[in-house]
Each structure stands twice: as C-alpha cells, then as structure tokens.
Amino acid sequence: MSVQKDDIRRMTIELLSPAGNMKALEQAVRAGADAVYLGGLSFGARAFAPNFSYEEMEQAIAYAHTYGVKVYVTVNTLIYQREKEACIKHIARVCELGADALIMQDVGMVDQVRQRWPDMPIHASTQMHNHNDAALEYVRSLGAVRAVLAREMTLEQIRSLRSPIVKEVFVHGALCIGSSGQCLMSALTLDRSGNRGECAQSCRMRYRLLDGEGRAVPTQGRYLLSPKDIAVLEDIGALLDAGVSCFKIEGRMKSPEYVYQVTKIYAGLLRDARESRPLKAQPEDIEDLKKLFNRGFTKGHLLDEKGDALMSIRRPNHAGVPLGRVLSVDRFGIRVELTAPLKQGDGIKFEGSDDGFYCNRILKNGLLIGNAQPGDVVTLEGSANTRAGDSVVKTSDAELIARLSDMPERKVPVSGRLQARAGQPLLLTLWDADGHTAIAQGEIVEESRTRPATAGELREGVAKLGGTPYVLERLDVDTDGRAFVAKSVINALRRDAVQRLTDMRTRVRQLRAASYTTPVLSMEELPERPLLHVLVRSEAQLDAVKGIATGDIYTEDAALYDARKADCPTLRLKTDRLEFSPPPMQGERLLVTDHGGLHVYPAHNDVVLDYTASALNADALAVYFRNHVRRIALSPELNAERTAEMLRAFAEVYGQLPPVEALVYARHELMALRHCVIRHALGEAACGRCRRERFSLQDDAGRIFPVLPTHRCENRLFEGQPAEKDVRPLMDMGVRHFRVELMDEDAAESRRIVSRYCRMLGGSA
C-alpha cells in the first residue's frame, strides 16, 4: 500500500546516527539526528571503536536527552557461557543509566532482558538475520519491538513485509557482502568473530580467482569481495513508501566530522520528505562527504544493484575525490597538474599504488604556497610510490575538517511566562514541546521608587539563553508596571529555570525490575549410543552412506529429498536460510537453518535446528528448545572448553544434558553472498560458467576457498580443507549426536569417511 504525503507527515520518522565516541555523538546531535546508537566497552559489535565507559555513557545519554535525542546501546554480540553474568550486570548498568533501547543479537540474552526488565525496548540487531516475515515474527515473539532489517533485502521485499514490528534500515555506510549475522569467515580463518564484534574484514582483503585446475584467472581487480558503501540518499522516499520508519547510518568507526556531514545530509532529506518537498541532496554536501570517506557509492541490494554498481573490486578503502594527475617524479618532488583545489594540510593518495601523504609543502614556480587552484601545476614534497600518468585523489580536506569540527550547538525551542508584580514572588515558567514545564521562583518583587522594569527589559533578560541548549521562541510577561527587578535577579532566575528544565529532560526513567523465571523444557533424552548424522550433496553420496550412518541423513536438494524420503526414512531436508518466502510444509523431517524457520515449521514438522541459528550459551539453547526442536547443532565458534561450560551450565539448571549435535568433519560454509563473484570478476559473458566449471578464491596467505553457485545465481564460500574434530572430548562431556558434512567426495571416499567416524563412535561400520 502506498504511503501518501499526509501519512508521511504523521509518521514517526527517525534518523539514527552512529557514535563511536563522545565527539561523534555531539556532532550527530548537532547535525539533526533523532537518535544515536553507541556501545559500551564490551558486548558491542564494534569492539575496535573507542566506545563508552559507564561514566562516558551517562554523560552521553544526558547530553542527548537534553536535546530530545534518544540513545540506543548495542549489546549485539553472541555471548559465551562464561560471559553471561558479566553481560547481565552490564545490561543492568546500561538500564540504570537511562538508555532508551538495547540493540541485541543473542536470543538467550534477549530472553533474560525481556523477563528482568520487561519495559526496556529491545531492537533485534541486523545480526539476527531479519530477512523475511518469519524472522521478524520470531524476534517479535521474543519481545523485540523493532527489527534492523538484513542489508541483503531488496526494496520490493521490504515493501511486501506484513509483520507489524517497527522496521529499521541501513541507508548509508559500509556493507557486508556476506549475509547479515551469517558470516563465519573471519571467525574460522582468523579467529576474530564477526558475531562478537571482532571482524577482521575478510571481505576487504585481496583474492585471486582460481579455476578448477588451480590456475589464476585474470580479473579487473583483486578485491573480489569488497562492496561499495551504500548511499540511498534521494531514494529514501521509496523506503518511506515501503513502511520503513527508521533510517540508520553505519559508522561507529568513522570520524566525528564524517558523522556530522552524513547526518546533516539525511536529516535534510527526511525534513524534505515530511514537508512534501522534492528529495534532493546538495551536490556540494555530497562532495564534502566523499572527501571525508567513501568507497564509491551504491544503492546496494535495496535497489538490486549488481556488478561494478555494487562492488569496489579495485580498492577496499577510502576512494577520495579526483584531484589531478602526476606529470613527473624526481628528487625535487612530485609534479602534479590539478583538476581541483588543493590546500596545505590536505591528504592525498596516488591511485596506482594506494600510497600517499599530507601536503605540508606545496610549491608553484619554485615558491612555497598555501593553496592551489584547478589548472595549476604544483610540486609536492613528499615520499610516495607513484609515476607519471598516475591519477591523484584527495583523501582529506583540512579546511573542511576544521569547519565541521566547530559547528554550532543544536538549540531546543522553549516558551515561557514571566510574572513580575510588586509584592508577589517573581515567577518564571519555561516549557518545551515535549511536555516538560519548569517553574523557578524568586524573592518577593519590590516596588520601584524610580523607574520600574519594562516588559521589554524583562523579556530581554530572560531571552539571554546563549551558552544553554535552549532558544526562546516566545515569552509572555505579566507585570503591573511597578516592579523593580535587578538584572542579577533575572539572570539567577533564568539559570534556575533552565537547570530545572534540563533536569526534567534528562531525568532517568525508572524501569520496572522483575525476577527471571527458568522455563520448563520438554526435551528428548540422549541416546544410549552416539549417533552419526551425515549431510550429503548428491544422490551418489546418499546411496554410499545410507546403510552406514547411524543417525539422520541431511540434504539441501529438495528434489532429492522428495524422490528418496520414502525409501530412506532417516532423510531430512535442510532448509534454505536465505529464502524470503519459506514454503509451507507439513509432516516433513527438517533441518531448520534460521530462527525464522522456528516461527514457521515446528508445529507441523519434525525439526532439528542447525548451527546457523547460533547458540553459544545455555540460555540460547533453552530459548530454542522451547520451540520444540529435537536437537540443536553446536556453533563452530565454540571450542571444546566453551562447549563444556555451556553444557554444564545447562545441566545444572535443567537437570539433564541438552541434545546437541557436534560437527566433527566439515568444510564449513564461511559466507553466503547475494552476489555472483564469478560473473562480476569475469564479466557478463561469463554468466553460467560457475555451473560448468569449478572456481575458488585464494587469499594472500595461500588459503583456498571454493565458490559454489546456488539456484538464485548467488555464491557460497567454503573452507578449502575439511575441519576435523576429535570425538573423544565431546563424548566425555556428554555429546551424543555427531555430524559429518560431505562436499565433493565420491561414493568410495564418502563411505570411507563415514565408516571411520562410526568406528570412532563405537559403531559397527
């Protein structure tokens, strides 16, 4: 249904800006943010941002609330068992400090918050993979009031959503090429989990494309997984029409100046939308934003951009803006012909080498100058790897940064009434548009013996609000023409009223606290003997292992499942976790891969939950077991020690070990992309080659990552070598379900691998 202009005026439209530190928060507020999001020193998905101590967070919340700006605190990482108590204490402190909402990922911690602080709003992080109505309804059932939509969703998909949950969308900033909350690449290759705020940005690294023989295939660039920055800009009108009410800017690692500029642009666009004006960002504002940071701009998956429109294959970092070209390089410096202004202190980069420096010395005709203009030929003194013909870009603008670092404070409009009558107390009342009313009372007003204070003089004394967050829009003065009021008295009364109003605006709401009630669970008992479950990818593999595997056999191939489920009663269909419209099923045996599937399938099907739903603590396991799943696969992000801690904690509370399943042989799927690496790297003419040939990526460390296509012309990246685990420690801690995942092994090799693990587990194979 289309949103009309009058509806847009009535909608609560929110611009949500990032704050990696206090200066960035102040700049977001000054530029017009309606809300900011920030993280504490732990449990936030930007572990390498400066973030906020509790003292700084208290100051930040008070500052923002003074201006009517909300503060959402990120607790959006997965939590290990040993971190649970610290996480709950952290959340308790954040609640005490007056945060307006929590942005969360871990379902166990969401359940804890929902019960302990039932009035604290929870926003489901994009890391919860909120990509369809099923997922939205599931997080809503957990208690979330808002969902940050997955960045892989298209505008058409968003428009078709029917869940009533509030919808928040990233409109500007860095994109993940992997599906939101589903990327294991950094965790499993570099031991830095993206689900725990430590992402090593594997997608920004260099890769070679290899063919099936392991030979390098020429590509136009080496950054085959690096997307551009999303920039929706004038298309926010389409998002409003699709029912989006919160527009989120990425950038907690960005500079305060960047935060100011990008917030200013989107605040202006949303203001235009509210007032039914054409949506048009000023070109000079966009140019300034590009100087501060950009990887090139894309409308991303939202408007279904692909190939070069989506990806930054040649460079993963700040692209800057064009500045000129190199004429020559010698011992005196680098001669450059300029196409744009250059000033002393600006940062530059040479595109051929991605090398650069700050321009501290600029010479023209042998003379030192402070700035140069387009058309000038200048010599830059600095060391960089470049040569004649190389293009030059400006990566920082000293004048722009200085200007943006000193922007005026935001002002809150207030109105008031001053009563100054002889023989009565001096009264000043100030109120704001949010319903706060502050009353300051002075001494009894004396009668003037010479010249009484005029209404204009009294109004002028109250209006002196410089240095405060407020601006006086209107003041009614009630005076009898006989009052004598000294300026010092008016000043003191004004300061008192302002402080009272600020205290009201920053007052921390008291949250209702409650006790946590342990859920009652109904679970299967553990089997007496360990069971081995096997994932197959072909009918040949199925035939090779169906008489050997002691547990279930999983397949992702729906046609294979339908054809063979009658003669293979242990067969289970692995659902597609990226499916936008999960098909209705009844009476099927399923391996469900996302929490949205738990909203759709458990009531009418036999369900096992896969590791991609992510449960790293006993509380998360309990939440999922409440959905009547048969068992839950353990996340590859859990090592043996963390697994043991989680299982012990679960048993202490529920009196039995949980039925969990451990992957002991698998080439883990590291990344799921709504993008075809092969077609983009080799050109449109190569479309379809991925189905006829085998390809893989190789990083600079020599690691190989096979690339597999899907029926939607998307890619999945896998580990090059299978990860193998010793079953004995897992058996000792009480695990009784194990899994082998086959990839491209032939029938004989599949049989050998499965037989070996059966023997390890004490089977007869």
ZICOR-V140203 format. One record per run of one state. SS is the DSSP state (~ for helix, > for strand, _ for the rest). FROM is the first residue (numbers start at 1). LEN is the number of residues. Records with the same first field share a line. If there is no record, write none. Layout:
# ZICOR-V140203
SS=FROM-LEN + FROM-LEN
This chain:
# ZICOR-V140203
_=1-4 + 11-3 + 19-3 + 32-3 + 41-11 + 53-1 + 67-3 + 76-5 + 98-3 + 105-2 + 117-5 + 125-1 + 129-4 + 143-3 + 149-6 + 161-5 + 174-4 + 179-6 + 191-3 + 197-5 + 205-2 + 211-5 + 218-9 + 228-1 + 232-1 + 242-4 + 250-6 + 275-8 + 293-4 + 299-2 + 304-3 + 310-1 + 312-9 + 331-2 + 339-3 + 344-3 + 351-4 + 359-3 + 365-2 + 370-1 + 373-4 + 381-10 + 397-1 + 405-7 + 421-4 + 433-4 + 445-1 + 448-7 + 464-6 + 480-3 + 485-2 + 507-24 + 537-2 + 546-7 + 556-2 + 565-6 + 575-14 + 593-2 + 601-5 + 610-1 + 614-4 + 626-6 + 634-6 + 655-5 + 667-2 + 674-3 + 683-1 + 687-2 + 693-2 + 700-4 + 710-5 + 719-4 + 725-2 + 733-4 + 742-5 + 761-5
~=5-6 + 22-10 + 54-13 + 81-17 + 107-10 + 126-3 + 133-10 + 155-6 + 185-6 + 194-3 + 202-3 + 233-9 + 256-19 + 283-10 + 301-3 + 307-3 + 398-7 + 455-9 + 487-20 + 539-7 + 558-7 + 595-6 + 611-3 + 618-8 + 640-15 + 677-6 + 684-3 + 689-4 + 727-6 + 747-14
>=14-5 + 35-6 + 52-1 + 70-6 + 101-4 + 122-3 + 146-3 + 166-8 + 178-1 + 207-4 + 216-2 + 227-1 + 229-3 + 246-4 + 297-2 + 311-1 + 321-10 + 333-6 + 342-2 + 347-4 + 355-4 + 362-3 + 367-3 + 371-2 + 377-4 + 391-6 + 412-9 + 425-8 + 437-8 + 446-2 + 470-10 + 483-2 + 531-6 + 553-3 + 571-4 + 589-4 + 606-4 + 632-2 + 660-7 + 669-5 + 695-5 + 704-6 + 715-4 + 723-2 + 737-5
